[in-house]
Amino acid sequence: MIPGSRKVAVVGVALSDCGRVDDTTPYALHAQAARRALADAGLDKAVIDGFASAGLGTLAPAEVAEYLGLRPTWVDSTSVGGSTWEVMAAHATDAIAAGHADAVLLVYGSTARADIKAGRRTGNLSFGARGPLQFEVPYGHTLIAKYAMAARRHMHEYGTTIEQLAQVAVQARANAALNPEAMFRTPITVDDVLDGPMIADPFTKLHCCIRSDGGAAVLLVAEEYVRDCRTAPVWVLGAGEHVSHTTMSEWPDFTVSPAAVSGRLAFERAGVRPEEIDFAEIYDAFTYMTLVTLEDLGFCGKGEGGAFVEKGRLNAVGGELPVNTDGGGLSAQHPGMRGLFLLVEAVRQLRGEVGEARQVRRPDGQLPRLAVASGTGGWFCSSGTVVLGRQ
């Protein structure tokens, strides 16, 4: 086989217990998600020769691999915030295609909510107040404020309204209402979003992601392993990544995210167009993130995101472009660095395993064929986009 010619499939996906998970550790959530993903694939952990992990705080992939009883010969610990998992999936795909690994496990676990409840503050140490960022923090340029400032710029440039941004939260909650694993399932209205406590203008509480515990795992393998799996393969068709900035003064345009680059690369490499995609899983730490990523991935024109997200277009059932079909980080779960959860939901949807209540269907009633998962890290500092498909 010519190096680089192997096709790569996702054959196992799983979540650990999520939501409110007290009296456990991030290591335990890693292990639970990993065991479930292997069981989903029907493979033994002995096949795993590649491993990738990253997390809040100081969890090192070597320590996590040892905890899981793995001795990988290929390892990745890329840390670019919430887009980490799409970027690592791309790296793993390249490694498998080149013959450097045969089966790569991506796994994540976090007790972000439980740590706060117990008074243990945790944070993503790769995005702090060190280096150049120390000159922004005194002026209130914290993470939420940076997203809020970018949203205000989009509103100024294109007339995007706060009601349109609120529609993103309303439709995410509608999808979560159909997901028994979602942390918050009670339907909300635009008025509910607008009337909430202000966090960072223009964001009220429901414009912002929830805080949860949880973990996820994804197993990618070379095509020759597919026949040994109990699940139908979901193929990695193309991927792209891009790092834009960390300091706001180095961000050329607050209305353009790095998904404009990662998405273009992913679609070009997959040989598909945005209009062919059946649904999208998009990192949604804030409502504006969903809106601007939809624009930058090419699902609508620049400045058209506000109108695009109206009228139920993002709903899992009946939506023109279902987005965040599990409820997303706004309603389902968000234990920090949520990008791996996007891949899990995308694979489950493509395999038709989420239950009919929220199952995406093509206009002819068939299961979806193509999906995109796009993660964002920092305050639009990085992006990773993966196009997935089934035969």
HUURVEN-V561549 format. One record per pair of residues at least 12 apart in sequence whose ideal C-beta (glycine too) atoms are under 7 Angstrom apart, sorted by the first residue. I is the first residue (numbers start at 1). GAP is how many residues later the second one is. D is the distance in Angstrom with one decimal. If there is no record, write none. Layout:
# HUURVEN-V561549
{{I/GAP/D} {I/GAP/D}}
This chain:
# HUURVEN-V561549
{{3/95/5.3} {3/96/5.3} {4/93/5.2} {4/94/5.1} {5/92/7.0} {6/90/6.2} {6/91/5.0} {6/93/6.9} {6/216/4.8} {6/217/5.7} {7/216/4.1} {7/228/6.2} {8/85/4.6} {8/88/4.8} {8/89/5.9} {8/212/5.6} {8/214/6.5} {8/228/4.8} {9/211/6.9} {9/212/6.1} {9/214/6.4} {9/217/5.5} {9/224/3.5} {9/225/6.2} {9/226/5.2} {10/208/5.9} {10/209/6.9} {10/210/5.5} {10/224/4.6} {10/226/6.8} {10/337/5.2} {11/30/4.4} {11/208/5.8} {11/210/5.3} {11/215/6.4} {11/218/4.3} {11/220/5.5} {11/222/5.8} {12/25/4.1} {12/26/5.9} {12/28/4.3} {12/29/3.1} {12/31/6.8} {12/207/3.6} {12/219/6.8} {13/24/5.9} {13/27/6.1} {13/205/5.3} {13/330/6.9} {13/331/4.4} {13/334/4.6} {13/335/6.4} {14/19/5.3} {14/22/3.3} {14/23/4.1} {14/26/5.4} {14/202/7.0} {14/203/5.3} {14/330/7.0} {15/18/6.3} {15/166/6.9} {15/199/6.5} {15/200/6.9} {15/201/5.2} {15/329/6.1} {16/13/4.3} {16/16/4.1} {16/17/4.1} {16/93/6.1} {16/198/5.9} {16/199/3.5} {16/200/7.0} {17/15/6.6} {18/163/6.5} {18/194/6.1} {18/195/6.6} {18/196/3.2} {18/315/4.5} {19/164/4.3} {19/193/5.4} {19/194/6.7} {19/195/6.7} {19/314/6.1} {20/93/6.6} {20/193/6.7} {21/90/6.8} {21/93/6.5} {21/192/3.9} {21/193/6.8} {22/92/5.3} {24/87/6.5} {25/86/6.7} {26/29/6.4} {26/33/6.0} {26/83/4.4} {26/84/5.5} {26/85/5.6} {27/37/6.8} {27/40/5.0} {27/82/6.9} {29/80/3.1} {29/185/6.6} {29/186/3.5} {30/34/5.5} {30/37/6.9} {30/38/6.7} {30/77/5.1} {30/79/3.9} {30/185/5.8} {31/36/6.6} {31/37/5.9} {32/183/6.5} {33/74/5.7} {33/76/6.3} {33/182/4.1} {33/183/5.4} {33/184/3.9} {34/34/5.6} {34/71/6.2} {34/73/5.0} {34/183/4.8} {36/181/6.9} {37/180/3.8} {37/181/6.6} {37/182/5.0} {38/181/6.7} {40/191/6.1} {41/178/5.3} {41/188/5.0} {41/189/6.7} {41/190/6.0} {42/187/5.4} {42/188/3.3} {43/185/6.7} {43/186/6.4} {45/24/6.7} {45/25/6.7} {47/55/6.9} {47/56/4.6} {47/178/6.9} {48/22/5.7} {48/24/6.8} {48/55/5.0} {48/57/5.1} {49/23/5.8} {49/24/5.1} {49/25/6.4} {49/52/5.2} {49/53/5.6} {49/54/6.1} {50/22/5.5} {50/24/3.9} {50/42/6.2} {50/45/6.2} {50/51/3.4} {50/53/6.5} {50/54/3.3} {51/14/4.9} {51/19/5.5} {51/21/3.9} {51/24/5.4} {51/53/6.9} {51/54/5.5} {52/23/6.8} {52/24/3.9} {52/36/4.5} {52/40/6.1} {52/52/6.4} {52/54/4.9} {53/24/6.8} {53/54/5.4} {53/55/6.5} {54/23/5.6} {54/24/6.4} {54/25/4.7} {54/30/5.0} {54/283/6.8} {55/53/6.1} {55/55/6.1} {55/282/6.8} {56/54/5.5} {56/56/6.4} {56/66/5.0} {56/67/6.7} {56/68/5.5} {56/280/4.9} {56/281/6.8} {57/65/5.2} {57/68/7.0} {61/14/5.6} {61/16/4.5} {74/21/5.4} {74/26/5.4} {74/27/4.0} {74/30/6.8} {76/12/5.2} {76/15/5.2} {76/16/6.9} {78/13/6.6} {79/47/4.9} {80/163/6.5} {80/297/4.6} {80/302/4.0} {81/43/6.4} {81/45/6.9} {81/46/6.0} {81/256/6.7} {81/296/2.3} {81/297/4.4} {81/300/6.2} {81/301/5.8} {82/201/5.0} {82/203/6.6} {82/255/5.4} {82/256/5.9} {82/257/5.2} {82/293/5.1} {82/294/5.5} {82/295/4.6} {83/256/5.7} {83/292/3.8} {83/293/5.5} {83/294/4.0} {83/299/4.7} {83/300/5.2} {83/301/4.0} {84/253/5.8} {84/255/5.8} {84/293/6.4} {85/21/6.2} {85/23/7.0} {85/254/3.5} {85/255/3.9} {85/258/6.3} {85/290/6.0} {86/153/6.9} {86/253/5.4} {86/287/6.0} {86/288/6.7} {86/289/4.3} {86/298/3.0} {86/299/6.1} {86/300/5.0} {87/154/4.7} {87/297/3.9} {88/18/5.7} {89/17/6.4} {89/129/6.9} {89/131/6.8} {89/147/6.9} {89/150/6.6} {89/254/6.3} {89/297/5.4} {90/149/3.6} {90/151/6.0} {90/294/6.4} {90/296/6.6} {92/12/4.0} {92/14/6.6} {92/128/5.2} {93/127/6.5} {93/143/4.7} {93/146/6.3} {96/124/6.3} {96/126/5.1} {102/119/6.6} {102/120/5.1} {102/123/6.6} {103/116/6.6} {103/118/4.5} {103/122/6.3} {104/116/5.0} {105/112/6.4} {105/114/5.4} {106/111/6.6} {106/112/4.6} {106/234/6.1} {107/110/4.3} {108/107/5.6} {108/108/5.5} {108/229/6.5} {108/232/4.8} {109/106/3.3} {110/103/6.6} {110/104/6.7} {110/105/6.9} {110/225/3.9} {110/226/5.1} {111/102/4.9} {112/99/5.8} {112/100/6.9} {112/101/6.4} {112/223/4.8} {112/224/4.8} {113/98/4.8} {113/99/5.1} {113/100/4.9} {114/99/5.3} {116/95/6.5} {124/212/6.6} {124/213/6.9} {127/251/4.9} {132/114/6.8} {132/115/4.8} {133/113/6.5} {133/114/6.3} {136/111/6.2} {136/112/6.2} {141/107/6.1} {143/236/5.9} {144/55/6.0} {144/56/4.4} {144/59/6.8} {144/64/6.8} {145/55/4.8} {146/102/6.1} {146/233/3.8} {147/139/4.7} {147/141/6.1} {147/142/6.9} {147/232/5.8} {148/52/3.9} {148/53/6.0} {148/54/6.4} {148/55/5.1} {149/105/6.9} {150/104/4.2} {150/138/6.4} {150/230/6.6} {151/14/6.7} {151/51/6.0} {151/137/3.8} {152/50/6.3} {153/101/3.9} {153/102/5.8} {154/101/4.8} {154/134/6.7} {154/138/6.4} {157/98/5.6} {157/146/6.8} {158/145/3.6} {158/148/6.9} {160/145/6.8} {160/146/3.9} {161/145/6.1} {162/32/6.6} {162/40/5.3} {163/27/5.5} {164/142/3.8} {164/145/6.0} {164/146/6.2} {165/42/6.4} {165/122/4.4} {165/123/6.1} {165/126/6.5} {166/24/4.5} {166/27/3.8} {166/28/5.9} {166/121/7.0} {167/23/6.5} {167/142/5.1} {167/143/5.6} {168/119/4.0} {168/122/4.8} {168/123/6.1} {168/141/5.4} {169/19/6.8} {169/24/5.0} {169/37/4.9} {169/38/6.1} {169/118/5.4} {169/161/5.4} {170/18/5.7} {170/19/6.4} {170/20/5.9} {170/23/6.6} {171/141/6.5} {171/143/4.2} {171/144/5.6} {172/112/6.5} {172/152/5.4} {172/155/5.6} {172/156/4.6} {172/158/4.2} {172/159/5.0} {173/14/6.0} {173/15/4.8} {173/154/6.7} {173/158/4.7} {174/13/6.3} {174/141/5.8} {175/140/6.6} {175/141/4.6} {175/149/6.2} {175/150/5.4} {175/151/6.6} {175/152/4.9} {175/183/6.2} {176/151/2.6} {176/155/3.6} {176/156/5.2} {178/138/6.3} {178/179/4.4} {178/180/3.8} {179/147/5.1} {179/148/5.3} {179/153/6.0} {179/179/6.0} {181/151/7.0} {182/144/6.6} {182/145/4.2} {182/149/5.7} {182/150/4.1} {183/27/5.9} {183/29/5.3} {183/148/6.9} {183/149/6.3} {183/150/5.5} {184/26/6.4} {184/147/4.7} {188/18/6.4} {192/14/6.5} {193/13/4.3} {193/14/6.5} {203/83/6.2} {207/79/5.8} {207/80/4.7} {208/78/5.8} {209/75/6.6} {209/76/4.6} {209/77/6.8} {209/120/3.9} {209/121/5.6} {209/125/4.2} {210/119/6.9} {210/120/6.9} {210/121/6.7} {210/124/5.2} {211/123/6.5} {212/121/4.3} {212/122/5.5} {212/123/5.1} {213/122/5.5} {214/119/4.9} {214/121/4.3} {216/124/4.3} {216/125/5.1} {216/128/5.1} {218/122/6.2} {218/125/5.1} {218/126/6.4} {220/16/6.9} {231/120/6.6} {232/119/5.7} {232/158/6.5} {234/113/4.8} {234/116/5.0} {234/117/6.6} {234/154/5.3} {234/156/5.4} {235/153/6.9} {235/154/5.4} {235/155/6.9} {236/150/6.5} {236/152/6.3} {237/33/3.8} {237/35/6.9} {237/150/4.6} {237/151/6.5} {237/152/4.9} {238/28/4.8} {238/29/6.7} {238/31/3.4} {238/32/2.9} {238/149/4.5} {239/27/5.3} {239/30/6.7} {239/146/6.6} {239/147/4.7} {240/21/6.9} {240/22/4.1} {240/23/6.6} {240/24/6.8} {240/25/2.8} {240/26/3.9} {240/29/6.7} {240/145/5.1} {241/21/5.3} {241/142/6.9} {241/143/4.7} {242/16/4.2} {242/19/3.8} {242/20/4.5} {242/140/6.9} {242/141/5.3} {243/15/6.8} {243/138/6.7} {243/139/4.7} {244/14/4.1} {244/136/6.5} {244/137/5.9} {244/138/6.8} {245/136/6.0} {246/132/6.4} {246/135/5.3} {255/37/6.6} {256/40/6.4} {257/35/5.2} {257/36/5.9} {257/39/5.0} {257/119/6.4} {257/123/4.6} {257/126/6.3} {258/122/6.3} {258/124/5.9} {258/125/3.8} {259/34/4.8} {259/37/4.1} {259/38/5.7} {259/115/5.4} {259/117/6.7} {259/124/4.3} {259/126/6.2} {260/36/3.9} {262/121/4.2} {262/122/5.8} {262/123/4.2} {263/33/6.0} {263/34/4.1} {263/35/6.4} {263/111/6.4} {263/122/4.7} {266/119/4.0} {266/120/6.3} {266/121/5.1} {267/120/6.5} {270/117/3.9} {272/98/6.1} {272/115/6.2} {274/23/6.0} {274/24/3.9} {274/25/5.3} {276/94/5.7} {277/93/5.1} {277/94/6.6} {277/95/5.2} {278/82/6.1} {278/84/6.1} {278/90/3.4} {278/91/6.2} {278/92/5.4} {278/93/6.2} {279/42/6.8} {279/43/4.1} {279/44/7.0} {279/46/6.1} {279/70/6.3} {279/81/4.7} {279/89/5.8} {279/92/5.5} {280/41/6.4} {280/43/5.0} {280/91/7.0} {280/92/4.9} {281/43/6.1} {281/61/3.9} {281/64/5.3} {281/65/4.8} {281/90/6.9} {281/92/4.5} {282/12/7.0} {282/41/5.9} {282/42/6.2} {282/92/5.3} {283/46/6.9} {283/55/6.2} {283/56/6.1} {283/59/6.6} {283/91/6.7} {283/92/4.6} {283/93/4.5} {284/40/5.8} {284/44/4.4} {284/45/4.9} {284/46/5.3} {285/44/5.8} {289/87/5.8} {290/33/6.6} {291/14/4.0} {291/15/6.8} {291/18/5.8} {292/13/6.2} {293/81/5.8} {293/83/6.6} {294/14/6.1} {297/75/6.7} {297/77/6.2} {299/22/6.0} {316/42/4.3} {316/44/6.1} {317/41/6.2} {322/38/4.9} {325/20/6.1} {325/24/5.9} {325/33/5.7} {325/35/6.1} {326/19/4.5} {339/36/3.3} {339/45/6.9} {342/31/4.1} {342/33/6.1} {343/30/5.2} {343/43/6.9} {346/25/4.4} {346/27/4.8} {346/42/5.5} {347/41/6.8} {349/19/6.1} {349/22/6.5} {350/17/7.0} {350/18/5.9} {350/21/5.7} {350/38/6.3} {350/40/4.9} {352/15/4.7} {369/20/5.9} {369/21/6.1} {370/17/6.9} {370/19/4.9} {371/17/4.9} {372/13/6.4} {372/15/5.4} {373/13/5.0} {373/15/6.8}}
